[in-house]
Amino acid sequence: MSASGSLRRAQHAACYAQLCASFRLLCLSNPRQFSTSFAHNTDKTESVEEKPRKKTELQTKVTKEPTALERAAQALRQSKAKARDAAGQQAQPATGRLADTNVFASHQDIDREEDDPDQGVFEGRSIANIERALNPKPNARARWQARMVAKHVRRGGRLTKEMLIARTERQHQLQSHFFKTSQKKLRPLATQIAGKSIDEAILQMRFSKKKVAQDIHAHLIHARNEAMAVKGMGMQVRTDVKPTLPTGAVVLDPSTTPPQDHELPTKALRKGEKVSPTDIYIAQAWINRGKFGREPEYRAKGSMNILRPPYTGLTVLLKEEKTRTRERTEKEVKAIRKRIGKNLWTQLPDRPVTRQSQHVLW
């Protein structure tokens, strides 16, 4: 007998012993399955009426408790069933009306339910995790709040110039996606629209011969609509001119409407006309360099070059005309003060003469 054959037989014997041990443990852990099958195979003389009775006796003796995984699966099924029941109980919108979740629905037409529909949605969430995400540095936040309160008390409740401007004037900044163009081609267009009113800039981009001007045209329309919807800019209607559009009309592209009485055909103001304080203009416009793309250029004899086309974005800062009027006034006042200087003699104000006497006062 070779040594390899004896080693192989020893391995088979060890595997068989391990298989018997595992089968014995399986029988002890689940005796219902193996006891019923064993009884069915051995006792063939039992009557048909006695078999169900013995099976029920085994079922009552052996009770298997659900594991943690089974309890979790059962809880998940119950939660899904509750969610389906809640979704089925939601009221369908009536014919000719918008749903309650529609952004175009009027608040007066929506019948609000007395109970909060979101009640119980966040019950299973951990408040500690939410607080950790919203307030990652509570000590630093508390120190900052204490400094701001002390600064406010020190000033006696008076607002700074920046705080007053932020409360009385509106602005909106929007960055576009990256256009497939270079900075050299996009910079002149950004310089062209900076300082113009939003309608005039949109009109200029509509009739521009540059290829990227159409992308800028769409971006300016989106920025104008977002500023009106989010910040409430440009909502005041002029009463000194006759409107060219019916009341309540929504104009998606202002470059397609005819100019009004106070505007030139280029949508610029006529000479002598006053601007509305809420008219929107482009205060700043700058470009943002993006990543370079990859495009194949197939050449002769199966060769190929990899082109790296540039991508550039555009960011605009929209403000209202009241901001430009204030900045122009401040600039004029600053120029006058610089021209006058500190050594220029000015007439002193008239004050009443006091403490007159016939005797010398010293």
C-alpha positions as CSV (number, residue, x, y, z in Angstrom):
1,M,0.0,0.0,0.0
2,S,1.5,3.3,-1.0
3,A,1.7,6.2,1.4
4,S,-0.4,8.4,-0.9
5,G,-3.3,5.9,-0.8
6,S,-3.3,5.6,2.9
7,L,-3.3,9.4,3.3
8,R,-6.2,9.7,0.8
9,R,-8.3,7.1,2.8
10,A,-7.5,9.0,6.1
11,Q,-8.8,12.2,4.5
12,H,-12.0,10.5,3.3
13,A,-12.6,9.1,6.8
14,A,-12.1,12.5,8.4
15,C,-14.6,14.1,5.9
16,Y,-17.1,11.4,6.5
17,A,-16.8,11.8,10.3
18,Q,-17.3,15.6,9.9
19,L,-20.3,15.1,7.7
20,C,-21.9,12.8,10.3
21,A,-21.3,15.2,13.1
22,S,-22.9,18.1,11.1
23,F,-25.9,15.9,10.2
24,R,-26.3,15.0,13.9
25,L,-26.3,18.7,14.8
26,L,-28.8,19.5,12.1
27,C,-31.2,16.8,13.4
28,L,-31.0,18.2,16.9
29,S,-31.6,21.7,15.8
30,N,-34.6,20.9,13.6
31,P,-36.0,17.6,14.8
32,R,-39.4,18.2,13.2
33,Q,-38.2,17.8,9.7
34,F,-36.1,14.7,10.2
35,S,-38.3,13.0,12.7
36,T,-41.4,13.1,10.5
37,S,-39.5,11.9,7.5
38,F,-37.9,9.1,9.5
39,A,-41.2,8.0,10.9
40,H,-42.7,8.0,7.5
41,N,-40.0,5.8,6.1
42,T,-39.8,3.3,8.9
43,D,-43.4,2.9,10.2
44,K,-45.3,1.8,7.1
45,T,-48.0,-0.1,9.0
46,E,-49.6,3.0,10.6
47,S,-53.0,4.0,9.5
48,V,-53.8,7.1,7.5
49,E,-55.8,8.5,10.4
50,E,-52.9,8.3,12.9
51,K,-50.3,10.1,10.8
52,P,-51.8,13.6,10.9
53,R,-52.3,13.2,14.7
54,K,-48.6,12.4,15.3
55,K,-47.5,15.2,13.0
56,T,-49.5,17.7,15.0
57,E,-48.1,16.4,18.2
58,L,-44.6,16.9,16.9
59,Q,-45.5,20.4,15.8
60,T,-46.8,21.3,19.2
61,K,-43.7,19.9,20.9
62,V,-41.1,21.6,18.7
63,T,-41.6,25.4,18.4
64,K,-39.1,27.4,16.3
65,E,-38.6,31.0,17.2
66,P,-38.0,33.5,14.4
67,T,-34.4,34.8,13.9
68,A,-33.4,38.5,13.9
69,L,-33.2,38.4,10.1
70,E,-36.8,37.1,9.8
71,R,-38.1,39.7,12.3
72,A,-36.4,42.5,10.3
73,A,-37.9,41.1,7.0
74,Q,-41.4,40.9,8.6
75,A,-41.1,44.5,9.9
76,L,-40.0,45.7,6.4
77,R,-43.0,43.9,4.8
78,Q,-45.4,45.6,7.3
79,S,-43.9,49.0,6.6
80,K,-44.3,48.6,2.9
81,A,-47.9,47.5,3.3
82,K,-48.6,50.6,5.4
83,A,-47.0,52.8,2.8
84,R,-49.1,51.2,0.1
85,D,-52.3,51.7,2.1
86,A,-51.4,55.4,2.8
87,A,-50.7,56.0,-0.9
88,G,-54.0,54.4,-1.8
89,Q,-55.9,56.6,0.7
90,Q,-54.6,59.9,-0.8
91,A,-57.3,61.8,-2.5
92,Q,-57.1,62.1,-6.3
93,P,-57.3,65.7,-7.7
94,A,-60.7,66.6,-9.0
95,T,-61.3,67.0,-12.7
96,G,-60.1,70.4,-14.0
97,R,-57.9,71.1,-10.9
98,L,-54.2,70.8,-10.2
99,A,-52.7,68.5,-7.5
100,D,-51.8,69.9,-4.1
101,T,-48.1,69.3,-4.8
102,N,-48.1,71.2,-8.2
103,V,-46.1,74.4,-8.1
104,F,-48.6,76.1,-10.4
105,A,-51.5,75.5,-8.0
106,S,-53.0,78.5,-6.3
107,H,-52.9,78.6,-2.5
108,Q,-56.5,79.8,-2.4
109,D,-57.7,76.8,-4.5
110,I,-56.0,74.1,-2.4
111,D,-58.1,72.6,0.4
112,R,-55.5,72.0,3.1
113,E,-56.0,69.1,5.4
114,E,-56.3,69.8,9.1
115,D,-53.8,67.1,10.0
116,D,-50.2,67.4,9.0
117,P,-49.5,65.0,6.1
118,D,-45.8,64.8,7.0
119,Q,-46.5,63.8,10.6
120,G,-44.6,60.7,11.5
121,V,-42.3,60.7,8.5
122,F,-39.2,61.7,10.5
123,E,-40.0,59.6,13.6
124,G,-37.5,56.9,12.7
125,R,-34.7,59.3,12.0
126,S,-31.8,59.9,14.5
127,I,-31.8,63.4,15.8
128,A,-28.2,63.1,16.7
129,N,-27.2,62.2,13.1
130,I,-29.2,65.1,11.7
131,E,-27.7,67.5,14.3
132,R,-24.2,66.3,13.4
133,A,-24.7,67.1,9.8
134,L,-26.4,70.5,10.2
135,N,-24.3,71.7,13.0
136,P,-20.9,70.0,12.7
137,K,-19.1,72.5,15.1
138,P,-21.6,73.5,17.8
139,N,-19.0,75.2,20.0
140,A,-17.7,77.4,17.1
141,R,-21.3,78.2,16.2
142,A,-22.1,79.3,19.8
143,R,-19.0,81.5,19.9
144,W,-19.9,83.1,16.6
145,Q,-23.5,83.8,17.8
146,A,-22.1,85.3,21.0
147,R,-19.8,87.6,19.0
148,M,-22.6,88.7,16.7
149,V,-24.9,89.5,19.7
150,A,-22.1,91.5,21.4
151,K,-21.4,93.4,18.2
152,H,-25.1,94.2,17.8
153,V,-25.4,95.4,21.5
154,R,-22.2,97.4,21.2
155,R,-23.6,99.3,18.2
156,G,-26.8,100.0,20.0
157,G,-28.9,98.3,17.4
158,R,-27.7,100.4,14.5
159,L,-27.3,98.6,11.2
160,T,-24.0,98.7,9.2
161,K,-24.0,99.9,5.7
162,E,-23.6,96.4,4.3
163,M,-26.6,95.2,6.4
164,L,-28.8,98.1,5.3
165,I,-27.9,97.5,1.6
166,A,-28.7,93.8,2.0
167,R,-32.1,94.6,3.5
168,T,-33.2,97.2,1.0
169,E,-31.6,96.0,-2.3
170,R,-31.8,92.7,-4.2
171,Q,-29.3,90.8,-6.3
172,H,-29.1,87.4,-7.9
173,Q,-26.0,85.5,-9.1
174,L,-26.2,82.5,-11.5
175,Q,-23.5,80.4,-13.1
176,S,-24.2,78.6,-16.4
177,H,-23.1,75.2,-17.5
178,F,-19.8,74.9,-19.4
179,F,-20.1,75.9,-23.1
180,K,-18.0,74.2,-25.7
181,T,-15.9,77.3,-26.4
182,S,-12.7,79.0,-25.3
183,Q,-12.1,81.9,-23.0
184,K,-10.8,84.0,-25.9
185,K,-14.1,83.7,-27.7
186,L,-16.4,84.1,-24.6
187,R,-14.7,87.0,-23.0
188,P,-15.7,89.7,-25.6
189,L,-19.4,88.6,-25.2
190,A,-19.2,88.8,-21.4
191,T,-17.7,92.3,-21.8
192,Q,-20.5,93.3,-24.2
193,I,-23.4,92.4,-22.0
194,A,-21.9,93.8,-18.7
195,G,-23.6,97.0,-17.6
196,K,-26.6,96.6,-19.9
197,S,-30.2,96.0,-18.9
198,I,-31.3,92.3,-19.0
199,D,-33.7,92.9,-21.9
200,E,-31.1,94.7,-24.0
201,A,-28.5,92.0,-23.3
202,I,-30.9,89.3,-24.4
203,L,-31.7,91.2,-27.6
204,Q,-28.0,91.6,-28.4
205,M,-27.3,87.9,-27.9
206,R,-30.3,87.0,-30.0
207,F,-28.9,88.8,-33.1
208,S,-25.2,88.1,-32.5
209,K,-23.3,86.2,-35.2
210,K,-21.2,84.3,-32.6
211,K,-22.0,80.6,-32.2
212,V,-21.8,80.7,-28.4
213,A,-24.2,83.7,-28.3
214,Q,-27.2,81.4,-28.5
215,D,-26.1,79.6,-25.3
216,I,-25.6,82.9,-23.5
217,H,-29.0,84.0,-24.8
218,A,-30.7,81.0,-23.2
219,H,-28.7,81.5,-20.0
220,L,-29.7,85.1,-19.6
221,I,-33.4,84.2,-20.1
222,H,-33.1,81.6,-17.4
223,A,-31.3,84.0,-15.1
224,R,-34.0,86.6,-15.6
225,N,-36.8,84.2,-14.8
226,E,-35.1,82.8,-11.8
227,A,-34.4,86.3,-10.4
228,M,-38.0,87.2,-10.7
229,A,-39.3,83.9,-9.2
230,V,-36.8,83.5,-6.4
231,K,-35.8,87.1,-5.4
232,G,-38.8,89.0,-6.7
233,M,-36.8,91.3,-8.8
234,G,-38.3,93.4,-11.6
235,M,-41.9,93.0,-10.5
236,Q,-42.8,96.7,-10.4
237,V,-44.9,97.8,-13.4
238,R,-44.3,101.2,-15.0
239,T,-47.3,103.4,-14.8
240,D,-45.9,106.3,-17.0
241,V,-45.9,104.3,-20.2
242,K,-48.5,102.3,-22.1
243,P,-47.8,98.6,-21.9
244,T,-47.4,96.8,-25.2
245,L,-48.6,93.4,-23.8
246,P,-51.9,92.5,-22.1
247,T,-51.9,92.5,-18.3
248,G,-50.7,89.2,-16.8
249,A,-49.0,87.9,-20.0
250,V,-46.0,85.7,-19.4
251,V,-43.1,86.5,-21.8
252,L,-40.4,83.8,-21.8
253,D,-38.2,85.7,-24.3
254,P,-38.3,89.5,-23.9
255,S,-36.3,89.9,-27.1
256,T,-39.4,88.8,-29.1
257,T,-41.6,91.7,-27.8
258,P,-41.7,95.1,-29.5
259,P,-40.0,98.0,-27.6
260,Q,-42.2,100.2,-25.4
261,D,-42.6,104.0,-25.7
262,H,-39.7,104.7,-23.4
263,E,-37.3,102.3,-25.2
264,L,-35.3,102.4,-28.4
265,P,-35.5,99.5,-30.9
266,T,-32.4,98.1,-29.2
267,K,-34.4,98.0,-25.8
268,A,-32.2,100.8,-24.4
269,L,-33.8,103.8,-22.7
270,R,-34.6,106.9,-24.8
271,K,-32.8,110.1,-24.0
272,G,-34.5,111.8,-21.0
273,E,-36.4,108.8,-19.8
274,K,-36.0,107.7,-16.2
275,V,-35.5,104.0,-15.3
276,S,-37.7,102.1,-12.9
277,P,-36.1,101.4,-9.6
278,T,-36.8,97.7,-10.0
279,D,-35.5,97.2,-13.5
280,I,-32.9,94.4,-13.7
281,Y,-29.5,95.0,-15.2
282,I,-26.3,92.9,-15.4
283,A,-23.9,94.4,-12.9
284,Q,-21.1,92.0,-13.5
285,A,-20.4,89.2,-16.0
286,W,-17.3,87.0,-15.9
287,I,-16.1,83.7,-17.4
288,N,-15.1,80.4,-15.7
289,R,-12.6,78.0,-17.2
290,G,-13.8,74.4,-17.3
291,K,-12.1,71.1,-18.1
292,F,-10.8,70.1,-21.5
293,G,-12.7,67.4,-23.4
294,R,-11.5,64.5,-25.5
295,E,-12.5,64.0,-29.1
296,P,-11.0,61.7,-31.8
297,E,-9.6,63.0,-35.1
298,Y,-9.3,60.2,-37.6
299,R,-6.4,60.5,-40.0
300,A,-5.1,58.6,-42.9
301,K,-3.7,55.0,-42.7
302,G,-5.7,54.2,-39.6
303,S,-4.0,56.8,-37.4
304,M,-6.0,59.0,-34.9
305,N,-5.3,62.2,-33.0
306,I,-6.9,63.1,-29.7
307,L,-8.3,66.7,-29.7
308,R,-8.7,68.6,-26.4
309,P,-11.6,71.1,-26.9
310,P,-11.9,73.7,-24.2
311,Y,-15.0,74.3,-22.1
312,T,-15.9,77.7,-20.6
313,G,-18.8,78.9,-18.4
314,L,-20.4,82.3,-17.8
315,T,-21.5,83.8,-14.5
316,V,-23.8,86.9,-14.3
317,L,-24.6,89.1,-11.3
318,L,-28.0,90.7,-11.7
319,K,-29.0,93.8,-9.7
320,E,-31.8,96.4,-9.7
321,E,-31.6,99.9,-11.0
322,K,-31.9,101.4,-7.5
323,T,-28.4,99.9,-6.7
324,R,-26.9,101.5,-9.8
325,T,-28.5,104.9,-8.8
326,R,-27.0,104.6,-5.3
327,E,-23.6,103.7,-6.6
328,R,-23.6,106.6,-9.1
329,T,-24.6,109.1,-6.3
330,E,-21.9,107.8,-4.0
331,K,-19.3,108.2,-6.8
332,E,-20.3,111.8,-7.4
333,V,-20.2,112.7,-3.7
334,K,-16.8,111.1,-3.4
335,A,-15.5,113.1,-6.5
336,I,-16.8,116.3,-5.0
337,R,-15.1,115.7,-1.7
338,K,-11.8,114.8,-3.4
339,R,-12.0,118.0,-5.5
340,I,-12.7,120.2,-2.5
341,G,-10.1,118.7,-0.2
342,K,-9.5,119.5,3.4
343,N,-7.9,123.0,3.0
344,L,-10.7,124.6,1.1
345,W,-12.3,127.5,3.1
346,T,-16.0,127.2,3.7
347,Q,-18.4,129.7,5.3
348,L,-19.0,129.0,8.9
349,P,-22.6,128.7,10.0
350,D,-24.2,131.6,11.8
351,R,-24.3,131.2,15.5
352,P,-25.7,133.5,18.2
353,V,-23.2,135.6,20.1
354,T,-23.1,134.7,23.8
355,R,-21.3,135.9,26.9
356,Q,-21.0,139.6,25.9
357,S,-19.6,142.0,28.6
358,Q,-18.1,145.5,28.8
359,H,-15.2,144.1,30.8
360,V,-12.3,142.0,29.7
361,L,-13.1,138.3,30.2
362,W,-9.5,137.2,30.9
